[in-house]
């Protein structure tokens, strides 16, 4: 069966170090971003750059192994191209994952945070170019959050919920910037996800977001930050998210919200 004929219900974007989830799917087909016209490609470590089609508990899913970022020089429209492509394939619900630094002293590295809201501090939007006014009062679906929380509770996995701050990068934040983010209400900070979430909501998709808290944000702990640490912690924590998704996705109602 060719991937062109597949109609996944769920889409999953796998962030830095989290691409291994695709190996747990009952895989059917994969396609490189390079083979799809209009999709930009990344050269960042930890992002394979392909879609994997398969099933999770019998539910058709497409997983994006990797994403492109604003800090690579792409526009917000390019950064969200894979979201539009998945919606065109029939995806109704989108799970966004990322690796993030924790700004909350109670949220330790190695744990997961479900996004309840976000701060778009990238100074851009995928909706630029016209009067594309869309309500963002519930970017991350309450229904999905309740469902994932119940699944996590059954599995005994620790899961925080908080606010994610999306910045353009590529440099990590200074201690002063982290203190600013804390005052703004951020619990975690990263360089992705917010652009994708805005695009998905504009397309009518239900969205859930999860941050793998890979490191303390600057100033919260001694030492320096590096991408290698992010990848290593992400790989160790990926198994927990894989278990949660494998339990939650098959148990979710098939209908779209009204």
Secondary structure as UniProt FT lines:
FT   HELIX           3..5
FT   STRAND          10..14
FT   TURN            16..17
FT   HELIX           19..24
FT   STRAND          26..32
FT   HELIX           33..35
FT   TURN            37..38
FT   TURN            45..46
FT   STRAND          50..56
FT   TURN            57..58
FT   STRAND          59..65
FT   HELIX           70..72
FT   HELIX           76..79
FT   HELIX           81..88
FT   TURN            89..90
FT   STRAND          93..102
FT   TURN            105..106
FT   TURN            109..110
FT   STRAND          112..120
FT   TURN            126..129
FT   TURN            137..138
FT   HELIX           142..155
FT   STRAND          159..166
FT   HELIX           175..184
FT   STRAND          188..190
FT   HELIX           194..202
FT   TURN            203..204
FT   STRAND          206..216
FT   TURN            218..219
FT   HELIX           227..248
FT   TURN            249..251
//
